[in-house]
Amino acid sequence: MLYEYPLDTAAQIEYARRWALSRNPAYYDFDSLGGDCTNFVSQCICAGGAVMNYTRDLGWYYISPRDRAAAWSGVEYFYRFVTQNAGVGPFGKQVSISQAQPCDVVQLGSAQGYYHSLFVINTQNGVRVAAHSNDVYGKPLYDYDFDRARCIRILGARKHA
């Protein structure tokens, strides 16, 4: 039986503040392999209490650079996992950018697809984000150049009761 629970938003925001402009040595830095943005977003969600889903190939987990789910560090894989997950780990849904809240995930895209994940830290004066790859903390979303964007509301996580 699965139990749903909310994530600790304060812990996620604090993690983002602590690690947005540096790297947590517990995780590999994927900048040289296409970018560290979704890896950072996953770390923030994990810091909020989301348990990992160790389902081979289809889960959301990180053990090492060579033993991780594609959803942990890949933009499209992360989106598919979170929005379709009915099992253990974080789950959510796509919402309008105008509805963005702290601890949501914004993904930027072009005609070729989505390519960058950002962690929302504040929405009081427009959407402000923290991110890796081009390390930022508190950067306004409107400062980014993109063709399209989507917002993923992380509704909570599930674990075995």
Phi and psi in degrees as GROMACS dihedral restraints (atoms count N, CA, C in turn):
[ dihedral_restraints ]
;  ai    aj    ak    al  type     phi  dphi    fc
    3     4     5     6     1   -98.5    20    10
    4     5     6     7     1   143.3    20    10
    6     7     8     9     1  -115.4    20    10
    7     8     9    10     1   127.1    20    10
    9    10    11    12     1   -93.3    20    10
   10    11    12    13     1   141.9    20    10
   12    13    14    15     1  -148.9    20    10
   13    14    15    16     1   153.7    20    10
   15    16    17    18     1   -78.5    20    10
   16    17    18    19     1   155.5    20    10
   18    19    20    21     1   -90.0    20    10
   19    20    21    22     1   157.7    20    10
   21    22    23    24     1   -83.0    20    10
   22    23    24    25     1    99.5    20    10
   24    25    26    27     1   -65.1    20    10
   25    26    27    28     1   -37.6    20    10
   27    28    29    30     1   -61.8    20    10
   28    29    30    31     1   -40.5    20    10
   30    31    32    33     1   -66.2    20    10
   31    32    33    34     1   -37.4    20    10
   33    34    35    36     1   -65.7    20    10
   34    35    36    37     1   -46.1    20    10
   36    37    38    39     1   -63.9    20    10
   37    38    39    40     1   -41.4    20    10
   39    40    41    42     1   -64.3    20    10
   40    41    42    43     1   -40.5    20    10
   42    43    44    45     1   -61.6    20    10
   43    44    45    46     1   -45.9    20    10
   45    46    47    48     1   -59.7    20    10
   46    47    48    49     1   -43.2    20    10
   48    49    50    51     1   -62.2    20    10
   49    50    51    52     1   -43.5    20    10
   51    52    53    54     1   -67.5    20    10
   52    53    54    55     1   -39.0    20    10
   54    55    56    57     1  -113.9    20    10
   55    56    57    58     1     0.3    20    10
   57    58    59    60     1   -61.7    20    10
   58    59    60    61     1   -37.2    20    10
   60    61    62    63     1  -103.7    20    10
   61    62    63    64     1    11.2    20    10
   63    64    65    66     1  -150.0    20    10
   64    65    66    67     1  -167.5    20    10
   66    67    68    69     1  -126.6    20    10
   67    68    69    70     1   135.7    20    10
   69    70    71    72     1   -76.1    20    10
   70    71    72    73     1   120.3    20    10
   72    73    74    75     1   -65.0    20    10
   73    74    75    76     1   -10.8    20    10
   75    76    77    78     1   -73.9    20    10
   76    77    78    79     1   -12.9    20    10
   78    79    80    81     1  -125.7    20    10
   79    80    81    82     1   146.0    20    10
   81    82    83    84     1   -69.3    20    10
   82    83    84    85     1   146.6    20    10
   84    85    86    87     1   -93.2    20    10
   85    86    87    88     1   110.8    20    10
   87    88    89    90     1   -88.3    20    10
   88    89    90    91     1    11.8    20    10
   90    91    92    93     1   -54.1    20    10
   91    92    93    94     1   -39.3    20    10
   93    94    95    96     1   -77.6    20    10
   94    95    96    97     1    -6.8    20    10
   96    97    98    99     1  -116.1    20    10
   97    98    99   100     1    29.8    20    10
   99   100   101   102     1   112.1    20    10
  100   101   102   103     1   -10.3    20    10
  102   103   104   105     1   132.2    20    10
  103   104   105   106     1   152.4    20    10
  105   106   107   108     1  -110.0    20    10
  106   107   108   109     1     8.3    20    10
  108   109   110   111     1   -64.2    20    10
  109   110   111   112     1   -49.1    20    10
  111   112   113   114     1   -74.3    20    10
  112   113   114   115     1   -31.6    20    10
  114   115   116   117     1   -57.6    20    10
  115   116   117   118     1   -46.1    20    10
  117   118   119   120     1   -63.2    20    10
  118   119   120   121     1   -45.1    20    10
  120   121   122   123     1   -58.6    20    10
  121   122   123   124     1   -44.7    20    10
  123   124   125   126     1   -61.8    20    10
  124   125   126   127     1   -40.0    20    10
  126   127   128   129     1   -61.2    20    10
  127   128   129   130     1   -42.6    20    10
  129   130   131   132     1   -60.7    20    10
  130   131   132   133     1   -44.1    20    10
  132   133   134   135     1   -66.3    20    10
  133   134   135   136     1   -40.8    20    10
  135   136   137   138     1   -62.9    20    10
  136   137   138   139     1   -40.2    20    10
  138   139   140   141     1   -62.6    20    10
  139   140   141   142     1   -24.0    20    10
  141   142   143   144     1   -82.2    20    10
  142   143   144   145     1    -1.5    20    10
  144   145   146   147     1   110.0    20    10
  145   146   147   148     1     2.8    20    10
  147   148   149   150     1   -69.0    20    10
  148   149   150   151     1   129.7    20    10
  150   151   152   153     1   -81.8    20    10
  151   152   153   154     1   153.1    20    10
  153   154   155   156     1   -80.0    20    10
  154   155   156   157     1   150.9    20    10
  156   157   158   159     1  -108.3    20    10
  157   158   159   160     1   108.8    20    10
  159   160   161   162     1   -88.2    20    10
  160   161   162   163     1    20.8    20    10
  162   163   164   165     1   -65.1    20    10
  163   164   165   166     1   119.0    20    10
  165   166   167   168     1   -54.7    20    10
  166   167   168   169     1   132.4    20    10
  168   169   170   171     1    70.0    20    10
  169   170   171   172     1   -34.3    20    10
  171   172   173   174     1  -109.9    20    10
  172   173   174   175     1    -2.7    20    10
  174   175   176   177     1   -88.1    20    10
  175   176   177   178     1  -160.5    20    10
  177   178   179   180     1  -141.9    20    10
  178   179   180   181     1    98.7    20    10
  180   181   182   183     1  -158.7    20    10
  181   182   183   184     1   161.1    20    10
  183   184   185   186     1  -139.6    20    10
  184   185   186   187     1   122.6    20    10
  186   187   188   189     1  -114.0    20    10
  187   188   189   190     1   -44.6    20    10
  189   190   191   192     1  -158.6    20    10
  190   191   192   193     1   171.7    20    10
  192   193   194   195     1   -56.4    20    10
  193   194   195   196     1   -31.7    20    10
  195   196   197   198     1   -95.1    20    10
  196   197   198   199     1    -9.6    20    10
  198   199   200   201     1  -128.3    20    10
  199   200   201   202     1    83.4    20    10
  201   202   203   204     1  -151.9    20    10
  202   203   204   205     1   159.9    20    10
  204   205   206   207     1   -82.9    20    10
  205   206   207   208     1   148.0    20    10
  207   208   209   210     1   -58.2    20    10
  208   209   210   211     1   -32.4    20    10
  210   211   212   213     1   -67.7    20    10
  211   212   213   214     1   -19.7    20    10
  213   214   215   216     1   -68.6    20    10
  214   215   216   217     1   -36.4    20    10
  216   217   218   219     1  -128.4    20    10
  217   218   219   220     1     0.1    20    10
  219   220   221   222     1  -108.0    20    10
  220   221   222   223     1   131.8    20    10
  222   223   224   225     1   -55.7    20    10
  223   224   225   226     1   -58.6    20    10
  225   226   227   228     1   -66.7    20    10
  226   227   228   229     1   -39.7    20    10
  228   229   230   231     1   -63.2    20    10
  229   230   231   232     1   -39.6    20    10
  231   232   233   234     1   -61.3    20    10
  232   233   234   235     1   -48.2    20    10
  234   235   236   237     1   -57.3    20    10
  235   236   237   238     1   -49.4    20    10
  237   238   239   240     1   -62.2    20    10
  238   239   240   241     1   -43.5    20    10
  240   241   242   243     1   -61.5    20    10
  241   242   243   244     1   -54.2    20    10
  243   244   245   246     1   -64.2    20    10
  244   245   246   247     1   -41.4    20    10
  246   247   248   249     1   -80.2    20    10
  247   248   249   250     1   -15.5    20    10
  249   250   251   252     1  -114.7    20    10
  250   251   252   253     1    -3.5    20    10
  252   253   254   255     1   -67.9    20    10
  253   254   255   256     1   122.8    20    10
  255   256   257   258     1  -114.1    20    10
  256   257   258   259     1     5.8    20    10
  258   259   260   261     1  -114.7    20    10
  259   260   261   262     1  -149.4    20    10
  261   262   263   264     1   -67.0    20    10
  262   263   264   265     1   146.5    20    10
  264   265   266   267     1   106.3    20    10
  265   266   267   268     1  -176.4    20    10
  267   268   269   270     1   -69.5    20    10
  268   269   270   271     1   151.0    20    10
  270   271   272   273     1  -142.4    20    10
  271   272   273   274     1   155.6    20    10
  273   274   275   276     1  -167.6    20    10
  274   275   276   277     1  -166.7    20    10
  276   277   278   279     1  -149.3    20    10
  277   278   279   280     1   158.8    20    10
  279   280   281   282     1   -80.5    20    10
  280   281   282   283     1   135.8    20    10
  282   283   284   285     1  -130.8    20    10
  283   284   285   286     1   168.6    20    10
  285   286   287   288     1   -67.0    20    10
  286   287   288   289     1   146.4    20    10
  288   289   290   291     1   -56.4    20    10
  289   290   291   292     1   -34.2    20    10
  291   292   293   294     1   -65.9    20    10
  292   293   294   295     1   -15.3    20    10
  294   295   296   297     1   -99.0    20    10
  295   296   297   298     1     5.8    20    10
  297   298   299   300     1   -54.6    20    10
  298   299   300   301     1   140.7    20    10
  300   301   302   303     1  -131.2    20    10
  301   302   303   304     1   160.7    20    10
  303   304   305   306     1   -54.4    20    10
  304   305   306   307     1   140.1    20    10
  306   307   308   309     1    80.5    20    10
  307   308   309   310     1     4.5    20    10
  309   310   311   312     1   -78.0    20    10
  310   311   312   313     1   168.3    20    10
  312   313   314   315     1  -119.3    20    10
  313   314   315   316     1   127.8    20    10
  315   316   317   318     1  -105.6    20    10
  316   317   318   319     1   134.6    20    10
  318   319   320   321     1  -118.8    20    10
  319   320   321   322     1   130.8    20    10
  321   322   323   324     1   -97.6    20    10
  322   323   324   325     1   148.7    20    10
  324   325   326   327     1  -148.1    20    10
  325   326   327   328     1   172.0    20    10
  327   328   329   330     1  -131.4    20    10
  328   329   330   331     1  -171.9    20    10
  330   331   332   333     1   -61.8    20    10
  331   332   333   334     1   -25.4    20    10
  333   334   335   336     1   -82.2    20    10
  334   335   336   337     1   -10.8    20    10
  336   337   338   339     1   132.1    20    10
  337   338   339   340     1  -179.2    20    10
  339   340   341   342     1   -85.9    20    10
  340   341   342   343     1   140.9    20    10
  342   343   344   345     1  -135.5    20    10
  343   344   345   346     1    -6.2    20    10
  345   346   347   348     1  -147.7    20    10
  346   347   348   349     1   135.6    20    10
  348   349   350   351     1  -112.3    20    10
  349   350   351   352     1   136.7    20    10
  351   352   353   354     1  -129.0    20    10
  352   353   354   355     1   145.2    20    10
  354   355   356   357     1  -102.4    20    10
  355   356   357   358     1   122.0    20    10
  357   358   359   360     1   -76.1    20    10
  358   359   360   361     1   125.9    20    10
  360   361   362   363     1  -110.9    20    10
  361   362   363   364     1   -19.5    20    10
  363   364   365   366     1  -162.0    20    10
  364   365   366   367     1   148.1    20    10
  366   367   368   369     1  -134.6    20    10
  367   368   369   370     1    17.0    20    10
  369   370   371   372     1   -69.6    20    10
  370   371   372   373     1   -37.4    20    10
  372   373   374   375     1  -124.8    20    10
  373   374   375   376     1    55.3    20    10
  375   376   377   378     1    90.6    20    10
  376   377   378   379     1   165.6    20    10
  378   379   380   381     1   -71.5    20    10
  379   380   381   382     1   124.0    20    10
  381   382   383   384     1  -119.1    20    10
  382   383   384   385     1   140.5    20    10
  384   385   386   387     1  -128.9    20    10
  385   386   387   388     1   164.0    20    10
  387   388   389   390     1  -122.2    20    10
  388   389   390   391     1   144.6    20    10
  390   391   392   393     1  -160.6    20    10
  391   392   393   394     1   159.3    20    10
  393   394   395   396     1  -107.4    20    10
  394   395   396   397     1   176.3    20    10
  396   397   398   399     1    89.4    20    10
  397   398   399   400     1   -62.9    20    10
  399   400   401   402     1  -113.2    20    10
  400   401   402   403     1    94.1    20    10
  402   403   404   405     1   -60.4    20    10
  403   404   405   406     1   125.1    20    10
  405   406   407   408     1  -144.2    20    10
  406   407   408   409     1   155.0    20    10
  408   409   410   411     1  -143.3    20    10
  409   410   411   412     1   117.0    20    10
  411   412   413   414     1    87.6    20    10
  412   413   414   415     1    12.5    20    10
  414   415   416   417     1   -73.1    20    10
  415   416   417   418     1   133.9    20    10
  417   418   419   420     1   -67.8    20    10
  418   419   420   421     1   138.7    20    10
  420   421   422   423     1   -58.5    20    10
  421   422   423   424     1   -35.3    20    10
  423   424   425   426     1   -67.8    20    10
  424   425   426   427     1   -10.6    20    10
  426   427   428   429     1   -79.9    20    10
  427   428   429   430     1   -10.2    20    10
  429   430   431   432     1   -86.4    20    10
  430   431   432   433     1   151.1    20    10
  432   433   434   435     1  -105.0    20    10
  433   434   435   436     1   115.3    20    10
  435   436   437   438     1  -153.1    20    10
  436   437   438   439     1   157.3    20    10
  438   439   440   441     1   -88.7    20    10
  439   440   441   442     1   -33.2    20    10
  441   442   443   444     1  -151.9    20    10
  442   443   444   445     1   160.2    20    10
  444   445   446   447     1  -147.0    20    10
  445   446   447   448     1   151.0    20    10
  447   448   449   450     1  -134.3    20    10
  448   449   450   451     1   152.3    20    10
  450   451   452   453     1  -119.0    20    10
  451   452   453   454     1   131.1    20    10
  453   454   455   456     1  -110.4    20    10
  454   455   456   457     1   117.3    20    10
  456   457   458   459     1   -85.7    20    10
  457   458   459   460     1   117.7    20    10
  459   460   461   462     1   -83.0    20    10
  460   461   462   463     1   109.2    20    10
  462   463   464   465     1   -80.0    20    10
  463   464   465   466     1   -22.8    20    10
  465   466   467   468     1   157.0    20    10
  466   467   468   469     1  -158.0    20    10
  468   469   470   471     1  -142.6    20    10
  469   470   471   472     1   166.7    20    10
  471   472   473   474     1  -127.2    20    10
  472   473   474   475     1   147.6    20    10
  474   475   476   477     1  -146.3    20    10
  475   476   477   478     1   166.5    20    10
  477   478   479   480     1   -71.5    20    10
  478   479   480   481     1   134.7    20    10
